Structures are given as C-alpha cells and as structure tokens.
Amino acid sequence: MSTLKQSSYLRFLNLIDALDRINPGKKLDVTEESLLDKIILSYHASESILVGDLISLSDLGSQATLHGRLKNLIAMGYVKMASNDDGRKKEVLPTKLALKRYDEFSKCLEKAIKPA
C-alpha cells in the first residue's frame, strides 16, 4: 500500500472519529451501521426496503437482534417507518439526520484525499 493512500485513509479515519466525538450520543454499533448502509443504498437506488427485508439479513445477526437495532436507529432519529401500498408492510426510510451523516462522511473522504 502506498504511503499516500495509507495516509489518506488514516486521515479519513481520524475525521470520522472526530465526527463521532462531536455527536457522542449518536454512536452506532457495527450492526446498526450495516443496517443503515443498506437502507441508504436502497434509498439512493430508489428501491424500497421493508422491515422484513432487513430483519432477514441473517449474516448481520438474528431477527431479534436486527429488530432491536432497527428500533435503536428509529430512536436515534436515523430512520423512520412508512406504510407501503399494501398497508401491512412497513417501508424503512432514512431521515434527514441519516442523509446528513452520509454527507458528512463524503466531506471527510474528500478532505482526506486532498493533498496535504
């Protein structure tokens, strides 16, 4: 790995760490981050993602664990539920706070790759 790439990545990690210190109550665990990543990717692809889709991701944890983490994301204000056309199923959508989080990550990445 080249020194430039390594230092850019380390700068990125430091910037992300600084963001986490600014919002200490909004720290996500690995499972919550993975769920939020899936929700954001679906949102940007204009695809709906349902609660059932998320809690069936067995590679991330049990259904009970994933349901609990989804509740945490709602409580922290990162996602919201919306009824879909069926009415029985709930679509999961990112909130403005979640979109801002990923915008901040993008800014950190851009800042990290700029030559020092």
GROMACS elastic network, one bead per residue, 0.5 to 0.9 nm:
[ bonds ]
;  ai    aj funct       b0    kb
    1     4     6  0.84410   500
    1     5     6  0.67998   500
    1     6     6  0.65378   500
    2     5     6  0.54536   500
    2     6     6  0.61588   500
    2     7     6  0.85708   500
    3     6     6  0.50545   500
    3     7     6  0.59489   500
    3     8     6  0.84090   500
    4     7     6  0.52357   500
    4     8     6  0.60281   500
    4     9     6  0.85749   500
    4   113     6  0.86163   500
    4   115     6  0.85922   500
    5     8     6  0.50343   500
    5     9     6  0.61106   500
    5    10     6  0.85234   500
    5   113     6  0.80115   500
    6     9     6  0.52197   500
    6    10     6  0.61532   500
    6    11     6  0.85725   500
    7    11     6  0.60133   500
    7    12     6  0.84724   500
    7   112     6  0.83377   500
    7   113     6  0.87600   500
    8    11     6  0.50655   500
    8    12     6  0.61545   500
    8    13     6  0.87153   500
    8   109     6  0.84016   500
    8   111     6  0.88008   500
    8   112     6  0.50804   500
    8   113     6  0.52397   500
    8   114     6  0.79828   500
    8   115     6  0.84710   500
    9    13     6  0.62380   500
    9    14     6  0.86344   500
    9   109     6  0.82933   500
    9   112     6  0.69249   500
    9   113     6  0.78305   500
   10    13     6  0.50637   500
   10    14     6  0.62102   500
   10    15     6  0.86133   500
   10   112     6  0.81301   500
   11    14     6  0.50762   500
   11    15     6  0.61636   500
   11    16     6  0.86499   500
   11   108     6  0.85029   500
   11   109     6  0.85598   500
   11   111     6  0.83962   500
   11   112     6  0.52834   500
   11   113     6  0.82231   500
   12    15     6  0.51001   500
   12    16     6  0.62023   500
   12    17     6  0.85408   500
   12   105     6  0.86824   500
   12   108     6  0.59579   500
   12   109     6  0.56882   500
   12   110     6  0.86349   500
   12   111     6  0.77122   500
   12   112     6  0.50413   500
   12   113     6  0.79802   500
   13    16     6  0.51143   500
   13    17     6  0.60720   500
   13    18     6  0.85925   500
   13   108     6  0.86707   500
   13   109     6  0.89701   500
   13   112     6  0.87634   500
   14    18     6  0.61775   500
   14    19     6  0.87234   500
   15    18     6  0.50221   500
   15    19     6  0.63753   500
   15    20     6  0.87957   500
   15   105     6  0.85402   500
   15   108     6  0.58950   500
   15   109     6  0.83764   500
   15   111     6  0.86753   500
   15   112     6  0.78525   500
   16    19     6  0.50321   500
   16    20     6  0.63653   500
   16    21     6  0.87686   500
   16   104     6  0.86451   500
   16   105     6  0.69074   500
   16   108     6  0.68301   500
   16   109     6  0.88865   500
   17    20     6  0.50722   500
   17    21     6  0.63360   500
   17    22     6  0.87790   500
   18    21     6  0.50689   500
   18    22     6  0.63303   500
   18    23     6  0.88919   500
   19    22     6  0.51220   500
   19    23     6  0.65301   500
   19    24     6  0.86011   500
   19   104     6  0.82260   500
   19   105     6  0.86982   500
   20    23     6  0.52464   500
   20    24     6  0.57160   500
   20    25     6  0.85669   500
   20    26     6  0.73981   500
   20    27     6  0.62519   500
   21    24     6  0.51863   500
   21    25     6  0.89215   500
   21    27     6  0.86615   500
   22    25     6  0.89884   500
   23    26     6  0.55257   500
   23    27     6  0.72092   500
   24    27     6  0.58410   500
   25    28     6  0.88977   500
   25    76     6  0.83708   500
   26    76     6  0.66170   500
   28    31     6  0.79175   500
   28    32     6  0.56440   500
   28    33     6  0.59290   500
   28    73     6  0.83678   500
   29    32     6  0.53116   500
   29    33     6  0.61728   500
   29    34     6  0.86722   500
   29    69     6  0.88448   500
   30    33     6  0.50972   500
   30    34     6  0.61679   500
   30    35     6  0.86800   500
   31    34     6  0.50804   500
   31    35     6  0.62123   500
   31    36     6  0.85766   500
   31    60     6  0.62980   500
   31    61     6  0.77958   500
   31    65     6  0.88695   500
   31    66     6  0.76622   500
   31    69     6  0.71340   500
   32    35     6  0.51171   500
   32    36     6  0.60697   500
   32    37     6  0.84783   500
   32    66     6  0.82296   500
   32    69     6  0.57285   500
   32    70     6  0.71777   500
   32    72     6  0.79590   500
   32    73     6  0.69373   500
   33    36     6  0.50912   500
   33    37     6  0.60152   500
   33    38     6  0.86536   500
   34    37     6  0.50402   500
   34    38     6  0.63272   500
   34    39     6  0.87059   500
   34    60     6  0.77380   500
   35    38     6  0.51757   500
   35    39     6  0.62611   500
   35    40     6  0.86864   500
   35    54     6  0.70744   500
   35    60     6  0.83489   500
   35    66     6  0.81962   500
   35    69     6  0.81561   500
   35    70     6  0.75402   500
   35    73     6  0.88511   500
   36    40     6  0.60623   500
   36    41     6  0.84841   500
   36    70     6  0.86844   500
   36    73     6  0.78823   500
   36    78     6  0.78963   500
   36    79     6  0.79956   500
   36    94     6  0.78595   500
   36    98     6  0.80131   500
   37    40     6  0.51662   500
   37    41     6  0.60560   500
   37    42     6  0.85518   500
   38    41     6  0.51618   500
   38    42     6  0.61398   500
   38    43     6  0.85251   500
   38    49     6  0.85446   500
   38    54     6  0.82077   500
   39    42     6  0.52348   500
   39    43     6  0.61188   500
   39    44     6  0.87188   500
   39    48     6  0.86464   500
   39    49     6  0.67962   500
   39    54     6  0.84827   500
   39    79     6  0.84209   500
   39    92     6  0.70323   500
   39    93     6  0.67237   500
   39    94     6  0.66761   500
   40    44     6  0.61515   500
   40    45     6  0.85348   500
   40    93     6  0.79438   500
   40    94     6  0.64632   500
   40    98     6  0.80834   500
   40    99     6  0.77446   500
   40   102     6  0.85495   500
   41    44     6  0.52364   500
   41    45     6  0.61687   500
   41    46     6  0.86194   500
   41    47     6  0.85560   500
   42    45     6  0.50640   500
   42    46     6  0.61603   500
   42    47     6  0.50098   500
   42    48     6  0.63367   500
   42    49     6  0.64598   500
   42    93     6  0.89403   500
   43    46     6  0.50315   500
   43    47     6  0.58881   500
   43    48     6  0.68044   500
   43    49     6  0.79913   500
   43    93     6  0.70127   500
   43    94     6  0.74201   500
   44    47     6  0.75757   500
   45    48     6  0.87105   500
   48    84     6  0.88842   500
   48    91     6  0.64329   500
   48    92     6  0.75330   500
   48    93     6  0.81044   500
   49    52     6  0.82803   500
   49    53     6  0.62796   500
   49    54     6  0.73908   500
   49    90     6  0.85544   500
   49    91     6  0.56579   500
   49    92     6  0.58918   500
   49    93     6  0.78119   500
   50    53     6  0.51264   500
   50    54     6  0.65751   500
   50    55     6  0.88795   500
   50    81     6  0.88845   500
   50    84     6  0.87305   500
   50    89     6  0.68635   500
   50    90     6  0.56009   500
   50    92     6  0.56456   500
   50    93     6  0.89458   500
   51    54     6  0.52336   500
   51    55     6  0.62358   500
   51    56     6  0.85854   500
   51    67     6  0.81728   500
   51    70     6  0.83728   500
   51    81     6  0.85070   500
   51    89     6  0.75383   500
   51    90     6  0.59283   500
   51    91     6  0.62774   500
   51    92     6  0.63053   500
   52    55     6  0.52814   500
   52    56     6  0.60721   500
   52    57     6  0.89578   500
   52    89     6  0.80749   500
   52    90     6  0.82255   500
   52    91     6  0.89922   500
   53    56     6  0.54332   500
   53    57     6  0.69894   500
   54    57     6  0.56267   500
   54    58     6  0.89885   500
   54    63     6  0.86615   500
   54    66     6  0.73019   500
   54    67     6  0.82221   500
   54    70     6  0.84134   500
   54    92     6  0.88854   500
   55    58     6  0.74445   500
   55    60     6  0.88297   500
   55    61     6  0.83473   500
   55    62     6  0.75649   500
   55    64     6  0.77699   500
   55    65     6  0.82489   500
   55    66     6  0.52506   500
   55    67     6  0.59798   500
   55    70     6  0.84234   500
   56    59     6  0.87029   500
   56    60     6  0.89123   500
   56    61     6  0.87705   500
   56    62     6  0.80009   500
   56    63     6  0.63170   500
   56    66     6  0.82554   500
   57    60     6  0.57643   500
   57    61     6  0.70330   500
   57    62     6  0.80143   500
   57    63     6  0.78511   500
   57    66     6  0.80293   500
   58    61     6  0.51623   500
   58    62     6  0.58788   500
   58    63     6  0.72332   500
   58    66     6  0.87047   500
   59    62     6  0.82709   500
   60    65     6  0.87182   500
   60    66     6  0.74520   500
   61    64     6  0.80825   500
   61    65     6  0.59428   500
   61    66     6  0.61393   500
   62    65     6  0.51233   500
   62    66     6  0.61555   500
   62    67     6  0.84830   500
   63    66     6  0.51297   500
   63    67     6  0.59563   500
   63    68     6  0.84749   500
   64    67     6  0.51355   500
   64    68     6  0.61578   500
   64    69     6  0.86551   500
   65    68     6  0.51339   500
   65    69     6  0.62125   500
   65    70     6  0.86031   500
   66    69     6  0.50117   500
   66    70     6  0.60416   500
   66    71     6  0.85478   500
   67    70     6  0.50523   500
   67    71     6  0.62569   500
   67    72     6  0.86964   500
   68    71     6  0.50591   500
   68    72     6  0.63111   500
   68    73     6  0.88036   500
   69    73     6  0.62938   500
   69    74     6  0.86958   500
   70    73     6  0.50714   500
   70    74     6  0.63650   500
   70    75     6  0.86789   500
   70    79     6  0.81766   500
   71    74     6  0.50688   500
   71    75     6  0.61379   500
   71    76     6  0.86193   500
   71    79     6  0.89907   500
   72    76     6  0.60737   500
   72    77     6  0.85051   500
   72    78     6  0.88092   500
   73    76     6  0.51643   500
   73    77     6  0.62152   500
   73    78     6  0.52899   500
   73    79     6  0.58512   500
   73    80     6  0.84307   500
   74    77     6  0.50719   500
   74    78     6  0.58236   500
   74    80     6  0.58697   500
   74    81     6  0.82348   500
   75    78     6  0.77490   500
   75    79     6  0.83634   500
   76    79     6  0.81080   500
   77    80     6  0.74555   500
   77    94     6  0.88089   500
   77    95     6  0.69072   500
   77    96     6  0.87441   500
   77    97     6  0.67514   500
   77    98     6  0.77541   500
   78    93     6  0.86578   500
   78    94     6  0.59445   500
   78    95     6  0.53634   500
   78    96     6  0.76124   500
   78    97     6  0.57051   500
   78    99     6  0.83085   500
   78   101     6  0.89066   500
   79    92     6  0.66063   500
   79    93     6  0.54980   500
   79    95     6  0.51378   500
   79    96     6  0.86972   500
   79    97     6  0.83752   500
   79    98     6  0.70240   500
   80    91     6  0.83530   500
   80    92     6  0.58775   500
   80    93     6  0.53770   500
   80    94     6  0.63314   500
   80    95     6  0.64426   500
   81    90     6  0.59435   500
   81    91     6  0.56277   500
   81    93     6  0.62217   500
   81    94     6  0.88532   500
   82    89     6  0.85991   500
   82    90     6  0.55273   500
   82    91     6  0.51066   500
   82    92     6  0.64551   500
   82    93     6  0.73083   500
   83    86     6  0.75370   500
   83    87     6  0.52927   500
   83    88     6  0.71635   500
   83    89     6  0.61666   500
   83    91     6  0.59608   500
   83    92     6  0.88668   500
   84    87     6  0.54089   500
   84    88     6  0.75789   500
   84    89     6  0.60991   500
   84    90     6  0.60085   500
   84    91     6  0.59835   500
   85    88     6  0.84000   500
   85    89     6  0.82237   500
   86    89     6  0.62702   500
   86    90     6  0.88566   500
   87    90     6  0.73983   500
   94    97     6  0.77983   500
   94    98     6  0.56554   500
   94    99     6  0.66897   500
   95    98     6  0.52472   500
   95    99     6  0.64127   500
   95   100     6  0.86072   500
   96    99     6  0.50601   500
   96   100     6  0.60028   500
   96   101     6  0.85483   500
   97   100     6  0.50527   500
   97   101     6  0.62126   500
   97   102     6  0.89086   500
   98   101     6  0.50026   500
   98   102     6  0.65408   500
   98   103     6  0.86653   500
   99   102     6  0.53155   500
   99   103     6  0.62030   500
   99   104     6  0.86746   500
  100   104     6  0.61042   500
  100   105     6  0.85886   500
  101   104     6  0.51306   500
  101   105     6  0.63064   500
  101   106     6  0.87365   500
  102   106     6  0.61785   500
  102   107     6  0.86169   500
  103   106     6  0.50394   500
  103   107     6  0.63139   500
  103   108     6  0.87014   500
  104   107     6  0.50104   500
  104   108     6  0.62031   500
  104   109     6  0.86269   500
  105   108     6  0.50153   500
  105   109     6  0.61886   500
  105   110     6  0.86381   500
  106   109     6  0.50510   500
  106   110     6  0.61649   500
  106   111     6  0.85222   500
  107   110     6  0.50831   500
  107   111     6  0.60413   500
  107   112     6  0.84661   500
  108   111     6  0.50536   500
  108   112     6  0.59798   500
  108   113     6  0.87085   500
  109   112     6  0.50408   500
  109   113     6  0.63283   500
  109   114     6  0.87977   500
  110   113     6  0.54761   500
  110   114     6  0.64887   500
  111   114     6  0.54488   500
  111   115     6  0.86504   500
  112   115     6  0.79317   500
  112   116     6  0.85326   500
  113   116     6  0.84928   500
